[in-house]
Amino acid sequence: MKHLYVIVVLMVAISFLSCQNKDLYQGAKETTDPNTPSSNIDYSAPYIYDFSDEVKNAEAVITIKVNKDITASDLRVSVPPLKYNKTWLMMLTQDDCKPSTYCRTWAKNNGQPVSSSDTFDGIHDLYYDYLQLSNNDLPPTTISAQHSLGSTDGANNEVRFAITATVVPEKEWMNAPTNINKNYTRSYSRFYAKDGLVWYNLMDMVNYGTGLAFHNVNASNERDESDVLRHFNIAQDSIVKRLSGRKCKMLAEPDDNKVYVSAALQFPDIQTMTAQAGTVVLYPFQVDTDLRDILLNRTFLDDPYGFKSEIEAQLALPKEERKAISIGVHSTNNKWMDFLQWVNDNYGQKGDDSVWFPSQEEYYEYNYYRIHGIRKIEQVDSRTIRVTVTLPSGDYFYYPSTTVNLSGIKSSDIASISPDDATSGFSYADYDNGIMMNIDCRKHLVELATHYVEKYEKDKTNLSNKADAIYFVNLLKQSSIKESLLKRI
């Protein structure tokens, strides 16, 4: 009778939950395993960068004092086709909101434990969610955390590879609960693949530069443009509520369905798109427009190493003739992890440091700033100049940053270089016949760095926590705040 009572109570609880607003994330599922008392489980939501009031139309002013007389009119300022003066562009969009986007692709790029695609029982490969990662409840097949993947900013600071994740906000499975059962080994069913990413995973990912894209929407007729357009609005509303005011401005065309493209052209929020057919092949060093509403080409291959020969072929060409390597993928496996490592080791920070690997969203914004921004040099006195850079934002821009080349001056000539208060992140180094300056105007960059320092302080045994803390603090400009945070690491 006691067992019957418990079953009845559970049925009532399940019925009650099913009647609630489906848009509310249900969080973790508490376990009854005696080895995992609830007091030892952290159910808190991940920190998320505040996108709701990101700076718009930023203006950065850099004051440079040199150790000799200088004439501003002798200097030239420009923005290169690719950030950090990289010579080729790589982008990756992961379709269908696949769970491997978080625990494999994102994890590999950011030095987190990677959920191996090798099956545990001959049937299931295993996955983890944010709450399992944060509670160190991981599949037995997990590959230990290694170093992150990326290139540098040209001034010895890491810039991690960033992908685009597609989202399907209308699907209830994005609200699926996470089962945490640390040290429970009789079953690993809690790590079986969900239908897709849950919101907490996305909340964690966007802090690291992951871009977002619409894919399929929950339209009753995906061949009806008006129905697809209506669901873009519904999906966008959920994204804004979930992701701290962030909006999605990209479409990854699903199923070669051009109705999505025509609907996107009627939906002002969407500004950049990618697909396989009927597209424009991107040659970054030949771009002279802001690329708004341009359907950019991407390629799907079953074997990621098929892209190796394409990369090598492009790099045999002058940089002005190289096309972007834009990759589409669904679920990723160990082969993809090895491929990303190969890119890092040959063309990233462990190789020749030639690749820029951002989300398409970030590339779109950077190119927009390059086309529409204004750069000017003013003479302050005989040994001081002032460089002003404006970044005119489009709608829903979240990467107010750029690289600026200043010719006619070298690092050895500089007595001091001082970004203004609008500049939150800054680095510089010699480049060509002058210097390059990397300018970041994100409003909450200090808060972001502080969060990862605090996360490290809570668990100093986790090497990924330390690497993250160093990474985000190094994004900041030189200041007393930065020095203070570095001392805490």
SVG drawing of the C-alpha trace seen along z (x, -y; Angstrom):
<svg xmlns="http://www.w3.org/2000/svg" viewBox="-3 -70 65 74">
<polyline fill="none" stroke="black" stroke-width="0.4" points="0.0,0.0 2.9,-2.4 4.3,-1.8 0.9,-2.5 0.7,-5.8 4.1,-6.9 3.1,-6.1 -0.1,-8.1 1.8,-11.1 4.2,-10.9 1.5,-10.7 -0.2,-13.8 3.1,-15.7 3.8,-14.8 0.3,-15.8 0.8,-19.1 4.1,-19.8 2.7,-19.0 0.1,-21.7 2.7,-24.4 4.1,-26.9 6.2,-24.8 8.6,-27.7 10.0,-27.4 13.2,-25.4 12.6,-22.6 16.2,-22.4 17.8,-19.3 16.2,-16.2 17.0,-15.4 18.1,-11.8 17.3,-9.4 20.8,-7.7 22.1,-7.8 25.6,-8.5 24.4,-11.8 22.5,-13.8 20.8,-16.8 22.8,-19.2 25.9,-18.3 24.3,-19.2 24.4,-22.6 21.2,-23.2 21.9,-26.9 21.5,-28.3 24.8,-29.2 26.0,-32.7 25.1,-34.4 26.6,-37.6 24.1,-40.5 23.2,-41.1 20.2,-43.2 22.0,-46.6 25.1,-45.9 26.8,-49.1 25.6,-50.4 27.5,-52.7 30.7,-52.5 33.4,-55.1 36.9,-54.2 39.6,-56.8 43.2,-55.7 45.8,-58.2 49.4,-57.4 52.5,-59.2 55.8,-58.5 59.4,-59.2 60.0,-61.4 58.3,-64.1 55.5,-62.7 53.1,-64.1 49.6,-62.6 49.3,-63.3 52.2,-60.9 50.3,-58.0 47.5,-55.8 44.8,-53.9 42.8,-51.0 40.8,-47.9 42.0,-44.6 39.6,-42.2 40.0,-39.7 40.3,-40.4 43.8,-40.1 45.2,-40.3 44.6,-36.6 45.0,-35.3 42.1,-32.9 38.6,-32.5 37.0,-29.3 33.4,-29.0 31.3,-26.1 27.6,-25.9 26.1,-22.9 22.6,-22.1 19.5,-20.6 20.4,-21.8 22.3,-18.5 23.4,-17.6 27.0,-17.0 27.2,-20.8 27.8,-21.4 29.6,-18.3 31.8,-17.8 32.3,-20.7 32.0,-23.5 33.8,-21.5 36.7,-20.6 37.2,-24.3 37.1,-25.5 39.3,-22.9 36.5,-21.1 36.0,-17.3 34.8,-15.9 32.0,-13.3 33.5,-10.5 31.4,-9.2 32.7,-5.7 29.7,-3.6 29.7,-2.5 27.6,0.5 27.8,1.2 24.6,-0.8 24.7,-4.2 27.2,-6.9 26.9,-9.2 26.4,-13.0 26.3,-15.4 24.5,-18.7 25.7,-21.9 24.4,-20.8 26.2,-17.5 29.4,-19.2 29.1,-21.7 28.5,-18.9 31.3,-16.7 28.8,-14.0 30.2,-12.8 29.9,-9.8 32.5,-7.0 33.6,-7.4 34.5,-11.1 37.9,-12.2 39.7,-14.3 39.9,-18.0 42.9,-19.1 44.0,-22.5 41.6,-24.9 41.8,-25.4 42.3,-28.8 44.6,-31.3 46.0,-34.5 45.1,-38.1 48.6,-38.9 49.7,-40.1 50.1,-36.7 46.6,-36.5 44.4,-33.5 41.3,-33.8 39.4,-30.6 37.6,-29.0 33.9,-29.8 31.0,-28.1 27.4,-28.8 24.8,-26.7 21.3,-26.4 18.4,-26.7 14.8,-25.3 13.2,-27.3 9.6,-26.0 10.6,-22.4 9.7,-21.3 12.8,-19.1 14.9,-22.3 13.3,-22.3 14.1,-18.7 15.4,-18.2 18.9,-17.0 19.4,-14.0 22.3,-14.3 23.4,-11.1 27.0,-11.5 28.9,-8.3 25.9,-6.1 27.3,-3.4 24.6,-0.8 23.1,-2.7 24.3,-5.5 20.9,-6.1 21.0,-9.7 23.7,-10.3 21.7,-8.9 21.2,-11.4 18.4,-13.9 16.5,-15.2 18.7,-18.3 20.4,-21.0 18.7,-22.3 18.7,-26.0 21.3,-25.8 23.8,-24.4 23.2,-27.4 23.4,-29.9 26.8,-28.5 28.0,-28.5 27.1,-32.1 29.5,-33.4 32.4,-32.0 31.5,-33.6 29.1,-30.9 26.8,-32.4 23.2,-31.5 21.1,-30.7 17.5,-29.8 17.0,-26.5 13.7,-24.6 10.8,-26.3 7.6,-24.7 5.5,-25.8 2.6,-23.5 3.5,-24.1 7.2,-24.7 6.4,-25.5 4.2,-28.4 6.3,-31.6 3.8,-33.4 3.7,-30.5 7.5,-30.3 7.7,-34.0 5.1,-33.9 7.2,-31.2 10.4,-33.2 8.8,-35.8 7.6,-33.2 11.1,-31.6 12.8,-34.9 10.6,-35.8 11.8,-32.7 15.4,-33.3 15.2,-36.8 13.7,-35.6 16.1,-32.8 19.4,-34.4 19.5,-37.6 18.0,-39.8 20.0,-38.4 18.3,-38.1 19.1,-35.8 20.1,-37.4 21.2,-34.4 19.5,-31.7 21.0,-28.3 18.7,-27.1 17.2,-23.7 16.5,-20.9 17.4,-23.0 14.1,-24.8 14.3,-28.2 10.9,-29.2 13.0,-29.8 15.2,-32.2 12.3,-34.1 10.7,-34.3 14.0,-35.5 14.2,-38.3 10.8,-39.5 12.0,-39.2 14.3,-42.2 15.9,-40.5 17.7,-38.1 20.7,-39.7 23.1,-36.9 22.3,-33.5 24.0,-30.3 23.0,-27.4 24.4,-24.9 22.7,-25.8 21.8,-29.1 24.5,-30.8 27.4,-33.3 30.9,-31.9 32.7,-34.2 36.1,-35.5 37.0,-37.7 39.7,-39.8 37.4,-40.7 34.3,-41.8 33.3,-45.5 29.8,-45.4 28.3,-44.8 26.9,-41.3 23.4,-42.1 20.9,-39.5 23.5,-37.6 23.1,-33.9 26.6,-32.6 27.8,-29.2 28.7,-26.3 29.6,-22.7 28.7,-19.4 31.0,-16.4 30.6,-13.1 34.3,-12.9 35.7,-16.1 39.1,-15.3 37.7,-16.0 38.1,-19.6 41.8,-19.1 42.6,-19.1 40.3,-22.1 42.1,-24.1 45.5,-23.2 44.3,-24.1 43.1,-27.5 46.3,-28.2 48.3,-27.5 46.7,-30.7 47.5,-34.3 45.3,-35.4 43.4,-37.8 42.1,-34.8 41.2,-32.5 37.6,-31.6 36.3,-31.1 36.1,-27.5 32.5,-27.4 31.5,-24.1 28.0,-22.6 27.7,-19.6 25.0,-17.8 26.2,-15.7 29.9,-15.6 32.0,-12.6 35.6,-11.8 36.7,-12.4 35.5,-15.9 37.4,-16.5 40.5,-15.2 39.9,-17.5 39.5,-20.6 42.7,-19.6 44.4,-19.4 43.3,-22.9 44.6,-24.2 48.0,-22.4 48.6,-23.5 47.0,-26.9 46.0,-28.0 48.0,-28.9 50.1,-25.7 50.8,-26.2 51.3,-29.1 48.6,-31.2 47.0,-32.1 43.3,-31.2 40.5,-33.3 37.7,-30.9 34.7,-33.0 31.0,-32.4 29.4,-33.7 27.5,-36.2 30.8,-37.7 32.4,-37.7 29.3,-39.5 29.5,-42.2 33.3,-42.7 32.8,-43.2 29.9,-45.6 32.2,-47.7 34.9,-47.6 32.6,-48.8 30.6,-51.4 33.0,-52.5 35.0,-55.7 38.7,-55.9 40.6,-59.2 43.9,-60.4 44.3,-63.7 47.5,-65.6 47.4,-66.4 51.0,-67.8 54.3,-67.1 54.6,-63.7 51.0,-62.7 48.3,-61.5 44.7,-60.4 43.1,-57.6 39.3,-57.6 37.4,-54.5 33.6,-54.4 31.7,-51.2 28.2,-51.9 26.0,-49.1 23.3,-47.3 20.4,-45.8 21.2,-43.2 25.0,-43.5 26.9,-41.8 30.6,-41.9 31.6,-45.6 35.2,-45.0 37.7,-45.5 41.3,-45.4 42.9,-48.6 46.2,-48.9 48.2,-52.1 51.1,-52.4 54.1,-54.6 54.8,-53.8 56.4,-50.9 56.0,-49.6 59.5,-50.7 58.5,-54.3 55.6,-54.3 56.1,-55.9 52.5,-55.1 49.3,-54.0 46.0,-54.8 42.5,-53.5 39.6,-55.6 36.9,-54.4 34.7,-53.2 37.3,-50.6 37.1,-47.5 39.5,-45.3 42.7,-46.3 46.0,-44.8 48.5,-45.9 51.7,-44.6 53.9,-45.4 52.4,-44.5 53.9,-45.1 55.2,-48.7 53.3,-49.8 51.2,-48.4 47.9,-46.6 45.5,-47.5 42.7,-45.2 39.8,-47.2 36.9,-45.7 34.0,-47.9 31.8,-45.3 30.0,-46.8 30.2,-44.0 33.6,-42.5 34.9,-43.2 31.9,-41.4 32.4,-38.5 36.1,-38.1 35.2,-38.5 32.7,-35.7 35.3,-33.2 37.8,-34.3 35.2,-33.7 34.4,-30.3 38.1,-29.4 38.2,-30.5 35.4,-28.2 37.1,-25.2 40.9,-25.5 41.3,-21.8 39.6,-22.2 42.2,-23.1 39.6,-24.3 38.4,-26.9 41.9,-28.3 42.4,-28.4 39.0,-30.1 39.8,-32.7 43.1,-33.6 41.5,-33.6 38.7,-36.1 40.9,-38.3 43.4,-38.6 40.6,-40.0 40.6,-43.2 42.7,-46.2 45.6,-46.9 44.3,-48.5 44.3,-48.2 41.1,-46.0 42.9,-43.6 46.0,-43.4 43.8,-42.7 42.0,-39.9 45.2,-38.4 46.5,-38.3 43.4,-36.4 44.1,-33.6"/>
</svg>
